[in-house]
Amino acid sequence: MMPFNEMTQLERKANVHTILQQDNLTPWARKFWGNVFDTIAMDETKYNTRAEADRIMNEMNKDIRYKR
C-alpha cells in the first residue's frame, strides 16, 4: 500500500459516492458500496493499521499451514 494521503482517500470516497448515487443499484450493491464508503480510512493510524493487517494476511496466505 502507498503512504497515507488524505487527498487520495477523499478521491476514493468521492468515487464511491458517485457509484452510490446511481439509481440502478441492487439492495446488495447499495449495502456493499455503502460499507466501502463508510470504511475508507480517513486518518493515518487507521490506514496504517489496515496496511499492516493486509501485510500479515498476505504472509499467512503464503504459509501452507493456513491453506484450506
Buried (B, 14 or more C-beta within 10 A) or exposed (E): EEEBEEEEBEEBBEEBEEBEEEEEBEEEEEEEBBEBBEEBBEEEEBBBEBBEEEEEEEEEEEEEEEEE
